[in-house]
Amino acid sequence: MKDYLLRNNGAGGIYLGGNPFVSQAFEYFTSEVLSDDIIKISLNFERATSHEAPKFKDYIMKILGEGYKKIIVDLSKIELIDSTFTGALIFALKKMKAGKGKLKLIMDENNIPASFSATSLIEVFDIYYTQEAAVYSFKSVY
């Protein structure tokens, strides 16, 4: 059976393979408030590149503008982080420090991107393997 888009003039909708076609807009980032002062940003793609970096910077600025000082960025779905996106993460870290905030990263412990594992970036960022550990780290005093 061939899939096709067809405009049904009688119903006014668009059909794909005879079924109503429903477009779902892709969201690069989603955020979830975990507590009064902690917000988690999830990245909804696998490759963090120069294409997503400016969007990430804008999203971080939006979150900071909302007054959040404790941000967790969930990178657990990310398989590749290029140098431009790494720069965007460093931008976020500097903005957080300048505003007396804290930034934590969640990564898949079995799939840490090479740009982090092969460099000293692991020492620059606070990296956790679970959301629970990242949230708990905000509560601990060092």
DSSP file (Angstrom, degrees, kcal/mol; ACC not computed):
  #  RESIDUE AA STRUCTURE BP1 BP2  ACC     N-H-->O    O-->H-N    N-H-->O    O-->H-N    TCO  KAPPA ALPHA  PHI   PSI    X-CA   Y-CA   Z-CA
    1    1 A M              0   0    0      0, 0.0     2,-0.4     0, 0.0     0, 0.0   0.000 360.0 360.0 360.0 134.8    0.0    0.0    0.0
    2    2 A K        -     0   0    0      1,-0.0     2,-0.4     2,-0.0    15,-0.0  -0.689 360.0-137.7 -86.6 135.0    1.3    3.4   -0.9
    3    3 A D        +     0   0    0     -2,-0.4     2,-0.3    13,-0.1    13,-0.1  -0.763  35.4 163.6 -87.2 139.7    1.3    6.2    1.7
    4    4 A Y        -     0   0    0     -2,-0.4    13,-2.1     2,-0.0     2,-0.5  -0.993  39.0-119.7-152.9 154.8    0.2    9.5    0.3
    5    5 A L  E     +A   16   0A   0     -2,-0.3     2,-0.4    11,-0.2    11,-0.2  -0.857  35.4 177.3 -96.4 132.6   -1.0   12.9    1.4
    6    6 A L  E     -A   15   0A   0      9,-2.3     9,-2.6    -2,-0.5     2,-0.6  -0.991  26.8-136.8-140.6 128.9   -4.4   13.7    0.1
    7    7 A R  E     -A   14   0A   0     -2,-0.4     2,-1.0     7,-0.2     7,-0.2  -0.749  16.6-150.5 -84.5 121.8   -6.5   16.8    0.8
    8    8 A N  E  >> -A   13   0A   0      5,-2.4     4,-2.6    -2,-0.6     5,-0.6  -0.808   8.3-167.8 -95.1 102.8  -10.1   15.7    1.4
    9    9 A N  T  45S+     0   0    0     -2,-1.0    -1,-0.2     1,-0.2     5,-0.0   0.814  83.1  56.5 -62.5 -31.3  -12.1   18.7    0.2
   10   10 A G  T  45S+     0   0    0      1,-0.2    -1,-0.2    -3,-0.1    -2,-0.0   0.922 120.3  27.2 -68.0 -42.8  -15.3   17.4    1.8
   11   11 A A  T  45S-     0   0    0     -3,-0.2    -2,-0.2     2,-0.1    -1,-0.2   0.620  98.9-132.7 -95.6 -14.6  -13.9   17.2    5.3
   12   12 A G  T  <5 +     0   0    0     -4,-2.6    -3,-0.2     1,-0.2     2,-0.2   0.583  66.7 112.6  77.7   8.1  -11.3   19.9    4.9
   13   13 A G  E   < -A    8   0A   0     -5,-0.6    -5,-2.4    -7,-0.0     2,-0.4  -0.473  68.1-111.4-107.1 178.7   -8.5   17.8    6.4
   14   14 A I  E     -A    7   0A   0      7,-0.3     7,-3.0    -7,-0.2     2,-0.4  -0.930  30.1-159.2-111.4 137.5   -5.3   16.2    5.2
   15   15 A Y  E     -AB   6  20A   0     -9,-2.6    -9,-2.3    -2,-0.4     2,-0.5  -0.920   9.6-158.2-120.6 142.8   -5.1   12.4    5.1
   16   16 A L  E >  S-AB   5  19A   0      3,-3.5     3,-1.9    -2,-0.4   -11,-0.2  -0.974  84.3 -17.8-118.9 115.2   -2.1   10.1    5.0
   17   17 A G  T 3  S-     0   0    0    -13,-2.1    -1,-0.1    -2,-0.5   -12,-0.1   0.816 129.7 -52.2  59.2  30.8   -2.7    6.7    3.6
   18   18 A G  T 3  S+     0   0    0    -14,-0.4    -1,-0.3     1,-0.3   -13,-0.1   0.340 120.6 104.1  88.9  -7.6   -6.4    7.2    4.1
   19   19 A N  E <  S-B   16   0A   0     -3,-1.9    -3,-3.5     1,-0.1    -1,-0.3  -0.810  84.4 -92.0-106.9 148.4   -6.1    8.2    7.8
   20   20 A P  E     -B   15   0A   0      0, 0.0     2,-0.5     0, 0.0    -5,-0.3  -0.343  41.1-133.1 -57.6 133.0   -6.3   11.7    9.2
   21   21 A F        -     0   0    0     -7,-3.0     2,-0.5    -2,-0.0    -7,-0.3  -0.801  21.6-170.6 -92.9 124.5   -2.8   13.3    9.3
   22   22 A V        -     0   0    0     -2,-0.5     2,-0.4     2,-0.0    -7,-0.0  -0.965  12.1-146.8-118.2 117.7   -2.0   15.0   12.6
   23   23 A S        -     0   0    0     -2,-0.5     2,-0.6     1,-0.0    -2,-0.0  -0.673   8.0-162.3 -84.1 132.6    1.2   17.0   12.8
   24   24 A Q        -     0   0    0     -2,-0.4     2,-0.1     0, 0.0    -2,-0.0  -0.967  20.7-129.1-115.2 117.4    3.0   17.1   16.0
   25   25 A A        -     0   0    0     -2,-0.6     2,-0.4     1,-0.1    -2,-0.0  -0.389  22.8-121.3 -65.7 136.5    5.5   20.0   16.3
   26   26 A F        -     0   0    0     -2,-0.1     2,-0.6     2,-0.0     3,-0.1  -0.646  21.3-154.5 -80.0 130.8    8.9   18.9   17.4
   27   27 A E        -     0   0    0     -2,-0.4    17,-0.1     1,-0.2     3,-0.1  -0.936   7.0-160.5-106.8 122.2   10.2   20.5   20.5
   28   28 A Y  S    S+     0   0    0     -2,-0.6    16,-2.8     1,-0.2     2,-0.4   0.894  79.8  21.2 -64.4 -39.4   14.0   20.7   20.8
   29   29 A F  E     -C   43   0B   0     14,-0.2     2,-0.4    -3,-0.1    14,-0.2  -0.969  62.3-170.0-133.2 144.0   13.8   21.2   24.6
   30   30 A T  E     -C   42   0B   0     12,-1.8    12,-3.2    -2,-0.4     2,-0.4  -0.977  12.9-152.8-128.1 148.3   11.2   20.5   27.2
   31   31 A S  E     -C   41   0B   0     -2,-0.4     2,-0.4    10,-0.2    10,-0.2  -0.920   8.2-170.0-124.0 150.1   11.4   21.7   30.8
   32   32 A E  E     -C   40   0B   0      8,-2.4     8,-2.9    -2,-0.4     2,-0.6  -0.990  22.3-133.0-139.1 124.9    9.9   20.2   34.0
   33   33 A V  E     -C   39   0B   0     -2,-0.4     6,-0.2     6,-0.2     3,-0.1  -0.696  22.4-178.0 -79.0 119.7    9.8   22.0   37.3
   34   34 A L        -     0   0    0      4,-2.3     2,-0.3    -2,-0.6     5,-0.2   0.757  65.8 -16.6 -92.2 -27.8   11.1   19.4   39.9
   35   35 A S  S    S-     0   0    0      3,-1.5     3,-0.5     0, 0.0    -1,-0.2  -0.893  91.3 -68.5-158.4-174.8   10.7   21.6   43.0
   36   36 A D  S    S+     0   0    0     -2,-0.3     3,-0.0     1,-0.2    -3,-0.0   0.822 131.8  18.6 -55.2 -32.8   10.2   25.2   43.8
   37   37 A D  S    S+     0   0    0     31,-0.1    33,-0.8    32,-0.1    32,-0.5   0.342 108.9  82.1-125.7   7.7   13.7   26.2   42.7
   38   38 A I  E     - d   0  70B   0     -3,-0.5    -4,-2.3    31,-0.1    -3,-1.5  -0.961  48.9-178.2-119.4 130.6   14.9   23.3   40.5
   39   39 A I  E     -Cd  33  71B   0     31,-2.2    33,-2.6    -2,-0.5     2,-0.5  -0.978  13.9-148.8-126.0 141.0   14.1   23.0   36.8
   40   40 A K  E     -Cd  32  72B   0     -8,-2.9    -8,-2.4    -2,-0.4     2,-0.5  -0.925   5.3-159.7-110.1 131.3   15.1   20.2   34.4
   41   41 A I  E     -Cd  31  73B   0     31,-3.4    33,-3.4    -2,-0.5     2,-0.4  -0.950   9.2-159.6-108.0 122.6   15.7   20.8   30.7
   42   42 A S  E     -Cd  30  74B   0    -12,-3.2   -12,-1.8    -2,-0.5     2,-0.6  -0.863  10.6-140.3-102.8 136.6   15.5   17.7   28.5
   43   43 A L  E     -C   29   0B   0     31,-1.7     2,-0.5    -2,-0.4    34,-0.2  -0.857   9.4-157.2 -95.7 124.5   17.1   17.7   25.1
   44   44 A N        +     0   0    0    -16,-2.8     2,-0.3    -2,-0.6   -15,-0.1  -0.313  63.4  65.8-102.5  49.1   14.9   15.8   22.6
   45   45 A F  S    S-     0   0    0     -2,-0.5     3,-0.1   -17,-0.1    32,-0.1  -0.941  71.2-130.5-155.4 172.1   17.5   14.9   20.0
   46   46 A E  S    S+     0   0    0     -2,-0.3    33,-3.4     1,-0.2    34,-1.6   0.689  89.7  54.6-104.3 -23.6   20.5   12.6   19.7
   47   47 A R  E     -g   80   0C   0     31,-0.2     2,-0.9    32,-0.2    -1,-0.2  -0.948  64.0-160.5-119.9 114.9   23.1   14.9   18.1
   48   48 A A  E     +g   81   0C   0     32,-3.3    34,-2.8    -2,-0.6    37,-0.3  -0.820  36.2 149.8 -95.6 104.3   23.9   18.2   19.8
   49   49 A T    >>  -     0   0    0     -2,-0.9     4,-1.8    32,-0.2     3,-0.8  -0.538  64.5 -75.8-127.0-173.5   25.5   20.3   17.1
   50   50 A S  T 34 S+     0   0    0      1,-0.2    -2,-0.0     2,-0.2    -1,-0.0   0.733 124.3  63.5 -60.6 -22.2   25.9   23.9   15.9
   51   51 A H  T 34 S+     0   0    0      1,-0.2     4,-0.4     2,-0.1    -1,-0.2   0.904 111.6  33.5 -68.2 -41.1   22.3   23.7   14.6
   52   52 A E  T <> S+     0   0    0     -3,-0.8     4,-2.4     1,-0.1    -2,-0.2   0.687  98.8  84.5 -88.6 -19.6   20.9   23.3   18.1
   53   53 A A  H  X S+     0   0    0     -4,-1.8     4,-2.4     1,-0.2     5,-0.2   0.897  90.9  45.2 -55.8 -50.1   23.4   25.4   20.0
   54   54 A P  H  > S+     0   0    0      0, 0.0     4,-2.3     0, 0.0    -1,-0.2   0.889 113.5  51.4 -63.3 -35.7   21.8   28.9   19.4
   55   55 A K  H  > S+     0   0    0     -4,-0.4     4,-2.3     2,-0.2    -2,-0.2   0.897 109.8  50.2 -65.0 -39.3   18.4   27.5   20.3
   56   56 A F  H  X S+     0   0    0     -4,-2.4     4,-2.8     2,-0.2     5,-0.2   0.925 109.3  50.6 -64.8 -44.7   19.8   26.0   23.5
   57   57 A K  H  X S+     0   0    0     -4,-2.4     4,-2.4     1,-0.2    -2,-0.2   0.931 111.7  48.1 -58.1 -46.0   21.4   29.4   24.5
   58   58 A D  H  X S+     0   0    0     -4,-2.3     4,-2.0     1,-0.2    -1,-0.2   0.903 111.7  50.0 -61.3 -41.1   18.1   31.1   23.9
   59   59 A Y  H  X S+     0   0    0     -4,-2.3     4,-2.3     2,-0.2    -2,-0.2   0.906 109.6  50.5 -66.0 -41.5   16.3   28.5   25.9
   60   60 A I  H  X S+     0   0    0     -4,-2.8     4,-2.8     1,-0.2     5,-0.2   0.923 109.7  50.9 -61.2 -44.3   18.7   28.8   28.8
   61   61 A M  H  X S+     0   0    0     -4,-2.4     4,-2.3     1,-0.2    -1,-0.2   0.877 109.0  51.7 -62.2 -37.4   18.3   32.6   28.8
   62   62 A K  H  X S+     0   0    0     -4,-2.0     4,-1.0     2,-0.2    -1,-0.2   0.930 111.2  46.9 -62.9 -45.6   14.5   32.2   28.9
   63   63 A I  H ><>S+     0   0    0     -4,-2.3     5,-1.4     1,-0.2     3,-0.6   0.909 112.7  49.0 -64.5 -42.5   14.8   29.9   31.9
   64   64 A L  H ><5S+     0   0    0     -4,-2.8     3,-1.8     1,-0.2    -1,-0.2   0.886 106.4  57.5 -63.3 -38.0   17.2   32.3   33.6
   65   65 A G  H 3<5S+     0   0    0     -4,-2.3    -1,-0.2     1,-0.3    -2,-0.2   0.747  99.0  59.8 -63.6 -23.6   14.7   35.1   32.9
   66   66 A E  T <<5S-     0   0    0     -4,-1.0    -1,-0.3    -3,-0.6    -2,-0.2   0.491 122.9-107.1 -83.1  -3.5   12.1   33.1   34.8
   67   67 A G  T < 5 +     0   0    0     -3,-1.8     2,-0.3     1,-0.3    -3,-0.2   0.520  64.4 152.1  96.6   6.2   14.3   33.3   37.9
   68   68 A Y      < +     0   0    0     -5,-1.4    -1,-0.3     1,-0.1     3,-0.1  -0.536  17.8 175.7 -74.9 135.3   15.6   29.7   38.1
   69   69 A K        +     0   0    0    -32,-0.5    33,-3.1    -2,-0.3     2,-0.5   0.454  68.3  60.4-113.9  -8.6   19.0   29.4   39.8
   70   70 A K  E     +de  38 102B   0    -33,-0.8   -31,-2.2    31,-0.2     2,-0.4  -0.944  66.9 174.0-126.8 108.9   19.2   25.6   39.9
   71   71 A I  E     -de  39 103B   0     31,-2.6    33,-2.5    -2,-0.5     2,-0.5  -0.949  17.7-164.6-122.5 133.7   19.1   24.0   36.4
   72   72 A I  E     -de  40 104B   0    -33,-2.6   -31,-3.4    -2,-0.4     2,-0.6  -0.972   9.1-158.1-111.6 127.7   19.6   20.3   35.4
   73   73 A V  E     -de  41 105B   0     31,-2.9    33,-2.5    -2,-0.5     2,-0.9  -0.936  10.5-146.1-107.6 117.6   20.2   19.6   31.7
   74   74 A D  E     +de  42 106B   0    -33,-3.4   -31,-1.7    -2,-0.6     3,-0.2  -0.737  30.1 162.3 -88.5 106.6   19.3   16.1   30.8
   75   75 A L    >   +     0   0    0     31,-2.9     3,-1.7    -2,-0.9    33,-0.3   0.133  37.2 116.5-104.5  16.6   21.8   14.9   28.1
   76   76 A S  T 3  S+     0   0    0      1,-0.3    -1,-0.2    31,-0.2    31,-0.1   0.718  76.4  48.9 -64.9 -21.2   21.1   11.2   28.5
   77   77 A K  T 3  S+     0   0    0    -34,-0.2     2,-0.4    -3,-0.2    -1,-0.3   0.531  89.0 106.7 -91.0  -7.0   19.7   10.9   25.0
   78   78 A I    <   +     0   0    0     -3,-1.7    30,-0.2     1,-0.2   -31,-0.2  -0.576  36.8 172.1 -82.0 129.4   22.6   12.6   23.4
   79   79 A E  S    S+     0   0    0    -33,-3.4     2,-0.4    -2,-0.4    35,-0.4   0.679  70.7  30.0-102.7 -26.8   25.1   10.5   21.5
   80   80 A L  E     -g   47   0C   0    -34,-1.6   -32,-3.3    33,-0.1     2,-0.5  -0.999  55.8-174.6-139.4 133.9   27.3   13.3   20.0
   81   81 A I  E     -g   48   0C   0     -2,-0.4    34,-0.2   -34,-0.2   -32,-0.2  -0.980  18.0-154.4-125.4 117.1   28.1   16.8   21.3
   82   82 A D     >  -     0   0    0    -34,-2.8     4,-2.3    -2,-0.5     5,-0.2  -0.308  33.0 -98.1 -85.5 175.5   30.1   18.9   18.8
   83   83 A S  H  > S+     0   0    0      1,-0.2     4,-2.1     2,-0.2     5,-0.1   0.831 120.9  54.8 -65.2 -33.1   32.4   21.8   19.8
   84   84 A T  H  > S+     0   0    0      2,-0.2     4,-1.5     1,-0.2    -1,-0.2   0.919 111.0  44.1 -67.5 -42.4   29.8   24.5   19.1
   85   85 A F  H  > S+     0   0    0    -37,-0.3     4,-2.1     2,-0.2    -2,-0.2   0.869 109.6  56.7 -70.5 -34.4   27.2   22.9   21.4
   86   86 A T  H  X S+     0   0    0     -4,-2.3     4,-2.3     1,-0.2    -2,-0.2   0.918 105.7  52.3 -58.2 -42.2   30.0   22.3   24.0
   87   87 A G  H  X S+     0   0    0     -4,-2.1     4,-2.4     1,-0.2    -1,-0.2   0.864 106.1  53.2 -60.2 -36.7   30.5   26.1   23.8
   88   88 A A  H  X S+     0   0    0     -4,-1.5     4,-2.2     2,-0.2    -1,-0.2   0.872 108.4  49.9 -67.0 -37.1   26.7   26.6   24.4
   89   89 A L  H  X S+     0   0    0     -4,-2.1     4,-2.4     2,-0.2    -2,-0.2   0.902 111.2  48.4 -66.7 -40.6   27.0   24.4   27.6
   90   90 A I  H  X S+     0   0    0     -4,-2.3     4,-2.6     2,-0.2    -2,-0.2   0.895 109.2  53.9 -65.7 -39.3   30.0   26.4   28.8
   91   91 A F  H  X S+     0   0    0     -4,-2.4     4,-2.5     2,-0.2    -2,-0.2   0.934 109.8  47.6 -55.5 -48.1   28.0   29.6   28.1
   92   92 A A  H  X S+     0   0    0     -4,-2.2     4,-2.4     1,-0.2    -2,-0.2   0.909 111.0  51.0 -61.8 -43.0   25.1   28.2   30.2
   93   93 A L  H  X S+     0   0    0     -4,-2.4     4,-2.5     2,-0.2    -1,-0.2   0.917 111.5  47.2 -61.7 -44.5   27.6   27.3   33.0
   94   94 A K  H  X S+     0   0    0     -4,-2.6     4,-2.6     2,-0.2    -2,-0.2   0.903 111.6  50.6 -64.5 -42.0   29.1   30.8   33.0
   95   95 A K  H  X S+     0   0    0     -4,-2.5     4,-1.6     2,-0.2    -1,-0.2   0.901 111.5  49.0 -62.2 -40.7   25.7   32.5   33.0
   96   96 A M  H  <>S+     0   0    0     -4,-2.4     5,-4.1     2,-0.2    -2,-0.2   0.938 112.6  46.5 -64.9 -46.5   24.6   30.3   36.0
   97   97 A K  H ><5S+     0   0    0     -4,-2.5     3,-1.6     3,-0.2    -2,-0.2   0.896 110.2  53.6 -63.4 -40.3   27.8   31.1   37.9
   98   98 A A  H 3<5S+     0   0    0     -4,-2.6    -1,-0.2     1,-0.3    -2,-0.2   0.838 112.1  45.4 -63.0 -32.7   27.5   34.8   37.2
   99   99 A G  T 3<5S-     0   0    0     -4,-1.6    -1,-0.3    -5,-0.2    -2,-0.2   0.189 120.4-108.4 -95.8  16.3   23.9   34.8   38.5
  100  100 A K  T < 5S+     0   0    0     -3,-1.6    -3,-0.2     1,-0.2     2,-0.2   0.806  78.8 130.4  61.2  32.0   24.9   32.7   41.6
  101  101 A G      < -     0   0    0     -5,-4.1     2,-0.4    -6,-0.2   -31,-0.2  -0.482  52.0-126.9-106.1 179.9   23.2   29.7   40.2
  102  102 A K  E     -e   70   0B   0    -33,-3.1   -31,-2.6    -2,-0.2     2,-0.4  -0.985  11.4-159.6-132.7 142.0   24.2   26.0   39.7
  103  103 A L  E     -e   71   0B   0     -2,-0.4    23,-0.6   -33,-0.2     2,-0.3  -0.983  10.0-176.4-123.0 129.1   24.1   23.9   36.6
  104  104 A K  E     -ef  72 126B   0    -33,-2.5   -31,-2.9    -2,-0.4     2,-0.4  -0.933  11.7-147.9-122.7 147.2   24.1   20.1   36.7
  105  105 A L  E     -ef  73 127B   0     21,-3.0    23,-2.8    -2,-0.3     2,-0.5  -0.913   1.0-152.3-115.4 143.3   24.2   17.6   33.8
  106  106 A I  E     +ef  74 128B   0    -33,-2.5   -31,-2.9    -2,-0.4     2,-0.3  -0.969  23.5 172.7-110.3 128.4   22.7   14.2   33.5
  107  107 A M        -     0   0    0     21,-2.5     2,-0.6    -2,-0.5   -31,-0.2  -0.940  41.1-103.4-131.1 155.3   24.4   11.8   31.1
  108  108 A D    >   -     0   0    0      3,-0.4     3,-2.2   -33,-0.3    21,-0.1  -0.692  28.5-145.8 -75.8 117.4   24.0    8.1   30.3
  109  109 A E  T 3  S+     0   0    0     -2,-0.6     3,-0.4     1,-0.3    -1,-0.2   0.727  98.8  50.1 -62.3 -20.2   26.9    6.5   32.2
  110  110 A N  T 3  S+     0   0    0      1,-0.2    -1,-0.3    -3,-0.0    -2,-0.0   0.448 118.4  37.8 -93.5  -1.5   27.2    3.9   29.4
  111  111 A N    <   +     0   0    0     -3,-2.2    -3,-0.4     2,-0.0    -1,-0.2  -0.311  67.9 164.4-147.8  56.9   27.2    6.5   26.6
  112  112 A I        -     0   0    0     -3,-0.4     5,-0.1    -5,-0.1   -33,-0.1  -0.662  48.2-107.5 -77.0 126.0   29.2    9.6   27.6
  113  113 A P    >>  -     0   0    0      0, 0.0     4,-2.2     0, 0.0     3,-1.9  -0.197  21.6-121.9 -55.8 144.0   29.9   11.6   24.5
  114  114 A A  H 3> S+     0   0    0    -35,-0.4     4,-2.6     1,-0.3     5,-0.2   0.820 109.5  66.7 -57.7 -33.8   33.5   11.5   23.3
  115  115 A S  H 34 S+     0   0    0      1,-0.2     6,-0.3   -34,-0.2    -1,-0.3   0.744 111.9  34.7 -62.7 -20.5   33.8   15.2   23.5
  116  116 A F  H X4 S+     0   0    0     -3,-1.9     3,-0.8     2,-0.1     6,-0.8   0.836 119.0  47.0 -95.9 -44.9   33.4   14.9   27.3
  117  117 A S  H 3< S+     0   0    0     -4,-2.2    -2,-0.2     1,-0.2    -3,-0.2   0.800 113.9  48.0 -71.3 -27.7   35.2   11.6   28.0
  118  118 A A  T 3< S+     0   0    0     -4,-2.6    -1,-0.2    -5,-0.2     2,-0.2   0.450 114.7  46.4 -92.5  -0.6   38.3   12.5   26.0
  119  119 A T  S X  S-     0   0    0     -3,-0.8     3,-0.7    -5,-0.2     4,-0.1  -0.675  95.2 -97.0-129.1-177.3   38.7   16.0   27.5
  120  120 A S  T >> S+     0   0    0     -2,-0.2     3,-1.5     1,-0.2     4,-0.9   0.308  91.1 105.2 -86.1   9.9   38.7   17.6   30.8
  121  121 A L  H 3>  +     0   0    0     -6,-0.3     4,-2.1     1,-0.3     3,-0.3   0.792  68.9  67.3 -61.8 -26.5   35.1   18.7   30.5
  122  122 A I  H <4 S+     0   0    0     -6,-0.8     5,-0.3    -3,-0.7    -1,-0.3   0.829 103.5  45.8 -61.4 -29.8   34.1   16.0   32.9
  123  123 A E  H <4 S+     0   0    0     -3,-1.5    -1,-0.2     1,-0.1    -2,-0.2   0.695 109.4  55.1 -85.0 -20.0   36.0   18.0   35.5
  124  124 A V  H  < S+     0   0    0     -4,-0.9     2,-0.3    -3,-0.3    -2,-0.2   0.879 107.0  50.6 -79.3 -40.5   34.4   21.3   34.5
  125  125 A F  S  < S-     0   0    0     -4,-2.1     2,-0.9   -21,-0.0   -21,-0.1  -0.673  83.6-118.6-102.3 152.9   30.8   20.2   34.8
  126  126 A D  E     -f  104   0B   0    -23,-0.6   -21,-3.0    -2,-0.3     2,-0.4  -0.825  42.5-170.8 -84.9 109.4   28.9   18.5   37.6
  127  127 A I  E     +f  105   0B   0     -2,-0.9     2,-0.3    -5,-0.3   -21,-0.2  -0.889  10.5 177.8-112.8 133.9   27.8   15.3   35.9
  128  128 A Y  E     -f  106   0B   0    -23,-2.8   -21,-2.5    -2,-0.4     3,-0.1  -0.893  28.7-142.8-129.9 159.3   25.3   12.8   37.3
  129  129 A Y  S    S+     0   0    0     -2,-0.3     2,-0.3   -23,-0.2   -20,-0.2   0.577  84.1  37.8 -99.7 -12.1   23.9    9.6   35.9
  130  130 A T  S  > S-     0   0    0      1,-0.1     4,-1.8   -22,-0.1     5,-0.1  -0.960  74.0-125.7-136.8 155.9   20.4    9.9   37.4
  131  131 A Q  H  > S+     0   0    0     -2,-0.3     4,-2.8     1,-0.2     5,-0.2   0.898 111.8  56.8 -62.9 -40.9   17.9   12.7   38.0
  132  132 A E  H  > S+     0   0    0      1,-0.2     4,-2.6     2,-0.2    -1,-0.2   0.907 107.0  48.0 -59.4 -43.4   17.7   11.8   41.6
  133  133 A A  H  > S+     0   0    0      2,-0.2     4,-1.8     1,-0.2    -1,-0.2   0.894 112.0  49.7 -65.7 -39.9   21.4   12.2   42.1
  134  134 A A  H  X S+     0   0    0     -4,-1.8     4,-0.8     2,-0.2    -2,-0.2   0.925 112.9  46.2 -64.9 -44.5   21.4   15.5   40.4
  135  135 A V  H >X S+     0   0    0     -4,-2.8     3,-1.0     1,-0.2     4,-0.6   0.930 111.8  51.5 -63.4 -45.1   18.5   16.8   42.5
  136  136 A Y  H >X S+     0   0    0     -4,-2.6     4,-1.2     1,-0.3     3,-1.1   0.848  99.8  64.7 -60.8 -34.5   20.1   15.5   45.7
  137  137 A S  H 3< S+     0   0    0     -4,-1.8    -1,-0.3     1,-0.3    -2,-0.2   0.785  94.5  59.4 -63.2 -26.9   23.4   17.3   44.8
  138  138 A F  H << S+     0   0    0     -3,-1.0    -1,-0.3    -4,-0.8    -2,-0.2   0.800 105.6  49.9 -68.4 -27.2   21.7   20.7   45.2
  139  139 A K  H << S+     0   0    0     -3,-1.1    -2,-0.2    -4,-0.6    -1,-0.2   0.756  93.3  87.7 -83.5 -25.7   20.8   19.8   48.7
  140  140 A S     <  -     0   0    0     -4,-1.2     2,-0.5     1,-0.0     0, 0.0  -0.478  68.7-143.8 -77.8 146.4   24.3   18.7   49.8
  141  141 A V              0   0    0     -2,-0.2    -2,-0.1     1,-0.1    -3,-0.1  -0.930 360.0 360.0-110.1 127.5   26.7   21.4   51.1
  142  142 A Y              0   0    0     -2,-0.5    -1,-0.1     0, 0.0    -2,-0.0   0.439 360.0 360.0-113.6 360.0   30.3   21.1   50.3
